[in-house]
């Protein structure tokens, strides 16, 4: 675990111990918005992870949907048991 990942996990833990009990459990999704944000930041880095977390927070409102909404896997990562897709393009004529 590197310093960045440790910092993100530490911030999530601090939020869950301090602010989360005051706000209450109101997230409509699983994983919660805070867990989603931490995982997005770790998997995708600060720029794309922040964008994904912001999009998720905008969807978390009383008139929005609810349910299981996992963080999308990075494009380079293949599903378990499968090889990553080749990034080379061939043109067949």
Secondary structure as the mmCIF struct_conf table of DSSP 4:
data_model
#
loop_
_struct_conf.conf_type_id
_struct_conf.id
_struct_conf.beg_label_comp_id
_struct_conf.beg_label_asym_id
_struct_conf.beg_label_seq_id
_struct_conf.end_label_comp_id
_struct_conf.end_label_asym_id
_struct_conf.end_label_seq_id
HELX_RH_AL_P HELX_RH_AL_P1 UNK A 3 UNK A 23
BEND BEND1 UNK A 25 UNK A 25
STRN STRN1 UNK A 29 UNK A 30
BEND BEND2 UNK A 31 UNK A 31
HELX_RH_AL_P HELX_RH_AL_P2 UNK A 33 UNK A 59
BEND BEND3 UNK A 61 UNK A 61
TURN_TY1_P TURN_TY1_P1 UNK A 62 UNK A 63
BEND BEND4 UNK A 64 UNK A 64
STRN STRN2 UNK A 67 UNK A 68
HELX_LH_PP_P HELX_LH_PP_P1 UNK A 70 UNK A 74
TURN_TY1_P TURN_TY1_P2 UNK A 75 UNK A 76
HELX_LH_PP_P HELX_LH_PP_P2 UNK A 77 UNK A 79
TURN_TY1_P TURN_TY1_P3 UNK A 80 UNK A 81
BEND BEND5 UNK A 82 UNK A 82
HELX_LH_PP_P HELX_LH_PP_P3 UNK A 83 UNK A 86
#
